[in-house]
């Protein structure tokens, strides 16, 4: 599947996944992630991660891609109250139609080029994913995330594994412009991180970051923080990701890569966009940025 150009790019629109997940049909699908049978959970996960694929492929294609039989898929959509798969596909397409065209264009471009070198394929995937992030749903989600950060008593940022590096970049980017930024996972592992997060409380925002391969620790700690009254702003790759179920607000970035297990570039781009939106959301932030630049200028290498 990973080397098939007809499927490689279809999952890259995080905006499509968000848009579908927020619809009435998407919420029905999401409910079966935990309440349905094993096959229903697997198919729900597949649909939530890749509504563009579902909207552009027939039932046999979905069966092959998901590993779930066509008869099970037919039964699944009927239990959702939809007459048949064709009607289900049409309903999904109606919710993501604005995002199908650019993805199809990218697929066609790759198919015309034939088999590309791994480096060229990787760069092409990065370009496609950056384009997928510019949809209106993602931009609106970023604005809502900034409002959460500005209104928080304190902001806690956490991620494990490769996501720990993304969390550090976000925390360092926010620290010059507002007080009360805590990077939860700095040293000491999960036990120390859990102890640090125990100070989170009502009025706080916990920014939890989790991209494949997912860390169970970040999901567990987000659940605990939410139970203590904090709001969870989650950065992940899909509404079906484990962390998404703990989120009060979701920021989605695709994480697929044609060679590696996942890509962190879209997540990094989303963080940079969030920092840019936050910086320019208040003139006081710009003033602080100017003061920081003046202080740091003495420590920076000169031109000659």
C-alpha positions, 0 to 999 in steps of 0.5 A, a space after each residue: 500500500 505504501 508504494 501505491 500512488 493511488 493511495 499514498 496521498 489520500 490521507 494527507 488532508 487533516 482538514 478533511 478529517 477534521 471536517 468529517 469528524 465534526 459532522 453528524 455522520 462523523 460523530 456517529 462513526 467516532 462513537 463506534 471507536 469504543 462502543 462497536 465491535 472490533 471490526 466496527 472499531 477498525 473501520 471507524 478508525 479507517 474512515 476517520 483517518 481517511 475520509 478522502 479515500 472513502 469519498 473517492 473509492 469504491 467498497 472493494 477498494 476500501 475493503 482491500 485498504 482496511 482489511 475488512 470485508 465488503 459485506 461487513 462494510 455494507 452492514 456497518 453503513 446500514 447500522 449507521 442508518 445509511 441505505 448502502 455504501 454508495 450513499 455513505 460514500 456520497 455523504 462523506 464526499 459531500 462533507 469533504 468535497 472542497 478538499 478532494 480536488 487538490 489531493 486528486 491533483 497530487 495523486 495524478 502528478 505522482 502517477 504521471 511521474 512514475 516511480 521516483 527516488 526516495 529523496 524526491 518522493 519524500 520532498 514531494 510528500 512534504 510539499 503536499 502535506 504543507 499544502 494540505 494544512 492551508 485549508 480554512 478549517 485548520 486556520 480557524 482551529 489555529 485561531 481558536 487554539 490561540 484564544 485558549 492559550 491567551 485565556 489560560 492561567 498557565 500553559 503546560 506543554 507535553 510530548 514524548 518520543 519524537 513529539 517531545 522535540 515538537 513540545 520543546 519547540 512550542 514551549 520555547 516559542 511561547 515563553 518570550 510572549 507570555 508567563 506561565 509556560 511549563 514544558 512537562 517532559 524535560 528530564 526524568 521520564 514519565 514519573 517526573 513528568 506526571 509529578 510536575 503535571 500534578 500542579 495543573 488545575 482548572 483554568 489551565 491549558 495542557 497542550 498535548 502532542 502525539 504523532 505516530 508512533 503514539 505514546 500511551 503516556 501522553 494520553 494517560 497524563 492528558 486524561 488525568 489533567 482533564 480530570 483535574 479541570 484543565 482543558 486539553 489542546 491536542 496536536 495529533 494527526 487524526 480524529 481517531 488518534 488515542 489522544 484525540 478522545 481526551 481533547 477539548 480542542 484539536 489541531 490536526 496535521 498529517 503525519 504520513 511519510 512514503 518511507 519513514 514510519 511518520 513525518 514530523 514536518 507537518 506537525 512542526 509547520 502547525 506549531 510555527 503557524 500557531 506561534 505566528 498567530 499567537 505572536 500577532 494576536 496582541 500588540 503587547 506580544 510584538 513589544 515583548 518580541 522587540 525587547 527580546 531582540 534588543 537583549 539578544 543582539 549582544 549575544 548574536 554573531 555579527 556579520 564580520 
